[in-house]
Amino acid sequence: MKKEKIIIANWKMNLSYKESLRYIKDIKSFLVGLKNIKIILCPAFVSLADIQKEIKLKKIELGAQDVFWMEEGAYTGEVSVQSLKELGCKYVIVGHSERRGFLNETDAMINKKIQIVLSHNIIPILCIGENLEQRNDNLTAKILRDQLLEDLKIIDFKNNQQIIIAYEPIWAIGTGHEATTDQVNEAVIIIKSQLAKLYPNKDIEKSFKILYGGSVDENNVESFLDLDVIDGFLVGGASANKVHFIKLLNKIKN
Ligand code: 13P
């Protein structure tokens, strides 16, 4: 049997609250019918509660796009991990390049977010990746290693817990220029060897899942399907449009 693929739909800020609900009502029966694909929906915070009501008991999982690193307190505008847990989130995206870029999120902040997420038994989806200049300067390996080193600093987790790492080269996000399978393969080898160094006592294949993200759509997803080093995809733009998302999932399922 083929390995189950993990498909994370990061809707970003593309869908309003009402659009998000319409979307899930329209396609949940299609999503539920999929075999061998684990779907994780990551809507905006404000839509989480009502999306959860729609997908409850339906094999579709819920993730948040971000979290704050403190348990509670005077942190205006932030959302706690406890709230996310109460809303049924099993996953949280941490360190997305859009947050690193637009909101100046640092590796130190990302590190604290991963710690609090794991302490609540939620699975972090850590995003890492180089920008175009860094790739052109042959710095991809260094950037990936450094990000893992900093983001996972002193992070320990139980053997029954998992971390998802999404390789998302910044130059491929939202540009329509996906990475080649060779580029993804090379990056994943670097990521796995760094993880093996950081966690010599862990079974890397079991403790980590590795995804690719960056302009994945229905036209290119098939080219990645034979790439055994990845466990699935983190999809942005193509997941926010139900027609494209269904087409993409149909390509994976066939
Ligand atoms: P796109 O699929 O729109 O390139 O976005 C990828 C991404 O950032 C997912 O987190």
Boltz pocket constraint, residues with backbone or C-beta under 6 A from the ligand:
constraints:
  - pocket:
      binder: B
      contacts: [[A, 10], [A, 96], [A, 168], [A, 172], [A, 173], [A, 174], [A, 175], [A, 176], [A, 213], [A, 214], [A, 215], [A, 216], [A, 234], [A, 235], [A, 236], [A, 237], [A, 238]]
      max_distance: 6.0
